[in-house]
């Protein structure tokens, strides 16, 4: 709990522009040490009132004891850590061109997914019963819904925690965080370049269902649709950043029908407070999740357990804001 308490103390000192400051009317010796050890840049420009509000909400409880004398340095270090990570986000993932390796991974995953889906369809047709058909349809629909939810949770994680140096997930984290600075560049990624990072785990997840595990029509339909939806979510994501007139006619139709995440819905994710509309398959899960504060609650829980603030709490930092507009031409029309 020590890092959380340290950050709690530091955030109070950075909340000069908010009413929360009235809780600490006079600076203590510890607070003066915090002020002296804060970065030279104006930290209040990087930590919005919302970071203060969320942090204090998470930490204000009878069990929260006053920070120890050494908490001053800890508070400054915690704040500095957020600022420094934000300054480098998205700097390593700059290549937008597909390579033969990218194409091979995506093609292999597509073949495996098609094989699994086809087997599910053939098994369903061979059964030739209403129950089999309804079961297969229900499995596919449930998989599509779960994929939307799953991409939301993953998107939340890579947007807000870690950086390009994080083991395993670093490249994805760097790409998603850099995407917030330059949203429209996703539309310039070539097809395989955009999908290959997801194609690798999707391929290795699909093969056991084809060659090892017992199969059924419902299982084949569920996992082929779920895994395909996750992999192609990055394509759906790119379409949500593409002006309507540049999309194939069927795409806006599916977006308007709520079967693909729309430009308007995902555009709201790129607006303050940056903590909603994370789901990027159909977006159907966004309204219910956001209405109950699912991701906001998850942020607070993670902060309470680890002392690590969500990156979305620093929404006013220049490094977090868009360079240009939502679209390539600098416009923000949804």
Helices and strands as residue ranges (DSSP letters): H 2-13, G 19-23, H 29-37, G 43-45, H 49-59, H 71-87, H 100-127, H 130-160, H 170-181, G 183-188, H 191-211, H 217-239, G 244-246, H 249-256, H 263-269, H 284-291, H 294-306, G 311-314, G 318-320
